[in-house]
């Protein structure tokens, strides 16, 4: 059975890439091309810091994309 994810659950960038079937560079291109794509949270200010995304924000972004597609 599918479990509900908490509303503020986080997903690592690497797991998000797997979920969206994108490479890391593909995700970077998507983020640059689409300003509505959710911004990551980083665990420090360094460039090498792990990046996390809020799952509910990604789900909302995907839903908006689906609705925009279906509007035509």
C-alpha atoms as an extended CHARMM CRD file, in Angstrom:
* protein
*
        72  EXT
         1         1  UNK       CA              0.0000000000        0.0000000000        0.0000000000  PROA      1               0.0000000000
         2         2  UNK       CA              1.2170000000        3.5110000000       -0.8670000000  PROA      2               0.0000000000
         3         3  UNK       CA              2.0830000000        5.6160000000        2.1670000000  PROA      3               0.0000000000
         4         4  UNK       CA              1.3880000000        9.3300000000        2.3020000000  PROA      4               0.0000000000
         5         5  UNK       CA              4.5210000000       11.4550000000        2.4110000000  PROA      5               0.0000000000
         6         6  UNK       CA              4.6560000000       14.1290000000        5.1010000000  PROA      6               0.0000000000
         7         7  UNK       CA              3.8730000000       17.5770000000        3.7040000000  PROA      7               0.0000000000
         8         8  UNK       CA              7.3760000000       18.8550000000        4.4110000000  PROA      8               0.0000000000
         9         9  UNK       CA              9.3170000000       15.7160000000        3.5250000000  PROA      9               0.0000000000
        10        10  UNK       CA             12.6460000000       16.3040000000        1.8020000000  PROA      10              0.0000000000
        11        11  UNK       CA             14.2190000000       14.4100000000       -1.0610000000  PROA      11              0.0000000000
        12        12  UNK       CA             17.9010000000       14.5090000000       -1.9720000000  PROA      12              0.0000000000
        13        13  UNK       CA             18.8130000000       15.9010000000       -5.3630000000  PROA      13              0.0000000000
        14        14  UNK       CA             20.1600000000       12.5210000000       -6.4650000000  PROA      14              0.0000000000
        15        15  UNK       CA             16.8740000000       10.8120000000       -5.5660000000  PROA      15              0.0000000000
        16        16  UNK       CA             14.9220000000       13.5570000000       -7.3470000000  PROA      16              0.0000000000
        17        17  UNK       CA             16.9820000000       12.9700000000      -10.4780000000  PROA      17              0.0000000000
        18        18  UNK       CA             16.0940000000        9.2770000000      -10.2950000000  PROA      18              0.0000000000
        19        19  UNK       CA             12.4060000000       10.0970000000       -9.6800000000  PROA      19              0.0000000000
        20        20  UNK       CA             12.2180000000       12.4880000000      -12.6490000000  PROA      20              0.0000000000
        21        21  UNK       CA             14.5050000000       10.2850000000      -14.7800000000  PROA      21              0.0000000000
        22        22  UNK       CA             16.9590000000       13.1300000000      -15.3190000000  PROA      22              0.0000000000
        23        23  UNK       CA             20.7100000000       13.4270000000      -15.0690000000  PROA      23              0.0000000000
        24        24  UNK       CA             22.0930000000       16.0260000000      -12.6940000000  PROA      24              0.0000000000
        25        25  UNK       CA             22.9140000000       18.2840000000      -15.6410000000  PROA      25              0.0000000000
        26        26  UNK       CA             19.4000000000       17.7010000000      -17.0020000000  PROA      26              0.0000000000
        27        27  UNK       CA             17.9470000000       18.8550000000      -13.6890000000  PROA      27              0.0000000000
        28        28  UNK       CA             20.2100000000       21.9250000000      -13.7560000000  PROA      28              0.0000000000
        29        29  UNK       CA             19.0020000000       22.7680000000      -17.2790000000  PROA      29              0.0000000000
        30        30  UNK       CA             15.3750000000       22.3460000000      -16.1790000000  PROA      30              0.0000000000
        31        31  UNK       CA             15.9160000000       24.6520000000      -13.1880000000  PROA      31              0.0000000000
        32        32  UNK       CA             17.4880000000       27.3260000000      -15.4180000000  PROA      32              0.0000000000
        33        33  UNK       CA             14.8410000000       27.0300000000      -18.1350000000  PROA      33              0.0000000000
        34        34  UNK       CA             11.7890000000       26.9660000000      -15.8620000000  PROA      34              0.0000000000
        35        35  UNK       CA             11.7270000000       29.6840000000      -13.1790000000  PROA      35              0.0000000000
        36        36  UNK       CA              8.6820000000       28.0240000000      -11.5600000000  PROA      36              0.0000000000
        37        37  UNK       CA             10.6930000000       24.9130000000      -10.6520000000  PROA      37              0.0000000000
        38        38  UNK       CA             11.0810000000       24.7090000000       -6.8550000000  PROA      38              0.0000000000
        39        39  UNK       CA             14.3880000000       25.8940000000       -5.4380000000  PROA      39              0.0000000000
        40        40  UNK       CA             16.5230000000       23.5040000000       -3.4090000000  PROA      40              0.0000000000
        41        41  UNK       CA             17.4250000000       23.7520000000        0.2510000000  PROA      41              0.0000000000
        42        42  UNK       CA             21.1160000000       23.3890000000        0.9960000000  PROA      42              0.0000000000
        43        43  UNK       CA             22.5570000000       22.2320000000        4.2920000000  PROA      43              0.0000000000
        44        44  UNK       CA             25.3340000000       24.8660000000        4.1350000000  PROA      44              0.0000000000
        45        45  UNK       CA             26.5660000000       27.7520000000        2.0080000000  PROA      45              0.0000000000
        46        46  UNK       CA             29.2980000000       25.7900000000        0.2540000000  PROA      46              0.0000000000
        47        47  UNK       CA             28.9220000000       24.7550000000       -3.3630000000  PROA      47              0.0000000000
        48        48  UNK       CA             29.4250000000       21.0910000000       -2.4620000000  PROA      48              0.0000000000
        49        49  UNK       CA             26.6400000000       21.1000000000        0.1310000000  PROA      49              0.0000000000
        50        50  UNK       CA             23.9160000000       18.5110000000       -0.3000000000  PROA      50              0.0000000000
        51        51  UNK       CA             20.7990000000       19.8430000000       -2.0190000000  PROA      51              0.0000000000
        52        52  UNK       CA             17.3340000000       18.8060000000       -0.8820000000  PROA      52              0.0000000000
        53        53  UNK       CA             13.9030000000       19.5550000000       -2.3430000000  PROA      53              0.0000000000
        54        54  UNK       CA             10.5460000000       19.7200000000       -0.5620000000  PROA      54              0.0000000000
        55        55  UNK       CA              8.5170000000       16.7930000000       -1.9330000000  PROA      55              0.0000000000
        56        56  UNK       CA              5.1820000000       18.6440000000       -1.7520000000  PROA      56              0.0000000000
        57        57  UNK       CA              6.6350000000       21.5430000000       -3.7850000000  PROA      57              0.0000000000
        58        58  UNK       CA              7.8300000000       19.1480000000       -6.4940000000  PROA      58              0.0000000000
        59        59  UNK       CA              4.4340000000       17.4080000000       -6.5270000000  PROA      59              0.0000000000
        60        60  UNK       CA              2.6340000000       20.7690000000       -6.8280000000  PROA      60              0.0000000000
        61        61  UNK       CA              4.9440000000       21.8220000000       -9.6710000000  PROA      61              0.0000000000
        62        62  UNK       CA              4.2850000000       18.5530000000      -11.4970000000  PROA      62              0.0000000000
        63        63  UNK       CA              0.5210000000       18.9140000000      -10.9890000000  PROA      63              0.0000000000
        64        64  UNK       CA              0.6240000000       22.4480000000      -12.4030000000  PROA      64              0.0000000000
        65        65  UNK       CA              2.5070000000       21.1760000000      -15.4600000000  PROA      65              0.0000000000
        66        66  UNK       CA             -0.0550000000       18.4000000000      -15.9860000000  PROA      66              0.0000000000
        67        67  UNK       CA             -2.9530000000       20.8530000000      -15.6430000000  PROA      67              0.0000000000
        68        68  UNK       CA             -1.3190000000       23.2630000000      -18.1200000000  PROA      68              0.0000000000
        69        69  UNK       CA             -0.8430000000       20.4180000000      -20.5870000000  PROA      69              0.0000000000
        70        70  UNK       CA             -4.4400000000       19.2380000000      -20.2090000000  PROA      70              0.0000000000
        71        71  UNK       CA             -5.8460000000       22.7690000000      -20.6120000000  PROA      71              0.0000000000
        72        72  UNK       CA             -5.2360000000       22.6600000000      -24.3670000000  PROA      72              0.0000000000
